[in-house]
Amino acid sequence: MTTQSLNGIVNVTVSVSPSMPSASSLNVGLIVGTSTIIPTATRVATYSSTSDMLSSGWTGTEPEYKAAVAYFSQSPAPTSVMIGRQDATVPETPLEAVQACRTASNGWYGVYVCGVADSDIEAIAQYVQSAQPQTMFFYDTQSANVASGTTPNVMSTLQSDKDNRTFGLYSATEQYSGAAAMGLAMGSNTGLANSTFTMAYKSLVGITPDNLSTQQVSNITGWNGNVYTTYGNGYELLVQGHMADGTPLDQVLYLDALTVDIQTTVMNALVSLPKIPLTDAGVTMLMNDIAQVCDQAVTTGFLAPGIWNGPAILGLTPGTNLSKGYMILAEKVSTLTQEQIQQRQAPPIYACVKLAGAIEHVVIGVQVSL
């Protein structure tokens, strides 16, 4: 018996949604140098380990390889590194090399450049302040002026420039301690539950602590620089984990991650849905997407419930308890002008977040009774 197709009555079509781009995890570092293993036309290459580098033509004697050893030696270890080529035959400045590597790839977040002079450090630091996508610069210096407290020096210059995207480490003997610090930061940024970290008081695997006087440590940290030295009865510690302007590294990194995650989530909503109506309900859809990102930031430990101490925003006033660690607010669609409506512009949305912060200094009073 011939049966008739049901399509004429109930026509079912199946559509598989395309996978949306995920947000960058901001956990890959770039090491730049003048070795010629990577062609200038290629500019950058990605490796999963130093063994991967050796199998790809590196000999193990190059500065980039040695920096990668310091980078991958950290615990937890990063999952990959990118190596960038500085074309020394042109000649190309370190800054121009970093810029060319950014043009070639958006896949890296941190950057370390081998063998740079103080003037190059200052030029790269100035560039990364406004580089897109967001970038973080790591360097090490053996400058005697830094340790002695003599100005000018590279750390005092970056401090006065208020650079919040540059992490400097004084190291009298180790050439690649900045690469180790970058490896620590990239490896620690896993995005897992309770994974947020600070750079303060961590160990740099494979790096020998500097033998510094108390005054030298005070001089270096006074410029918002960082040291790796010995404390107490044998603690080998990275202190203080700050960027050149004094901002903790983790705060810069996780605010970057939050920004990227929100941007990617909202963009994916705009791409994946037939449309988001320009109504209060449509705006609420976007607010819910942003709330999911903030929930994840609470899960990792970057955000936490607390009292809002920022400015008054819509219905949020100073002193309000953010019980979720954040509050998402938006203007009403009715506040839009006709021109904004014609441009299909959403009303302003505000993600008000409370940072969990971190304890890095403790005062303890011991009371004794005889």
Steps between C-alpha positions, in 0.01 A plus 500: 500500500632845411507743791481874460762735638403694808694802379188642343333500840785544749822622346791479744834661423812457708746785541827449685619823654854592400748502785563850627848634565612464859667777693879510509626347823790747527747229599749492213828689509712622208882495512669723242861476383733535203567131428429400141319169556162656420478670158425870505202438273354263760601724791356281781474131581325310779662223706361274771835440672874547466516148356260618231741787429796263467311281255420812297859606442605679817837387637456594867765773495280788382384773743137430406543132587662582835220744576247229408669262746444755777144555376399131491676414829240675714234325706232483378664497158354683199359278227665683210731782399531709187843599372529819296772602256675835520654566161850619589604517131290813426571595789171489686460640851356281778190721502450455126540125546232488772265705282563269203431197720169656605410555136587138427302350789248589769561168673737630768443713808828537686823600324867475595784624279850356528798729551327838500658826614325735742395730214337204323320399819358849535388508135328161521334593831355810339367296208329231709304762693269542201567184297201301379419231589605570859863413570727458803876561480757319718864602529802449723780746569845493657518880523722607789304824528184305581656315793688802634197729483668733252286691253431495218458127450269286293267416790469858620419610146226241456363584843476868412334406170237309705533190280255239629578239234870452564649262759867557581727267696845598625744213461874550543603158368210328322450600135151357452322559832244719320413205276460285812261756650300499176486120510373510858224745408396320182508155661299612803219649290306177451144635530404213731297533820689682775797544267564872539847577628738779595865524398604590853702245700528245219804295405671536162612149413853488361581859598766570764387759757699824510709577807357845574528728798188630670575844356534364147167320528342821628648696209375256237152452642481875554505536119214240489758252376520138607774287652565130546696456819518312830284586800501368856629149551546402137186624321584571135230748400390724216412839648279697445315392185419852378491676168703819448219722630451290814192306385515127588559292186205272567259794508608614154490149358158406634339831406631440148354150509164629626491761223584247229246248632219758510584628154512148353180386671298802384642474147408132482145589606474758222632250245311189606147638546273610213480831679495654845204736519561859599274467801556477872458123465768492231739698719427258784616215275839668466511573873443132572788407269728744683384359834615153391849638438501665842382175661804328351723775638351429844572129449865563418530725806553835329165647611332456838204640695572827674406864546490725196736793557481641149291790371121503487381332179129488422348326803833395650635726777818485709459270798276253315582134561573316174387160621605329176826687466358707216188682377401548136305820431367666185314810393145458372446488125260794545800722581643459150478781249337444163842511337629227734195288423557541127864399548377194694715593796435331833470716811811504721556182700709508818677200653578609855740247653663453840854364492583225748846649553772311686678502836871571457588670829402397852537676836477270801500613861623246755370571851695338783383450856739381774 
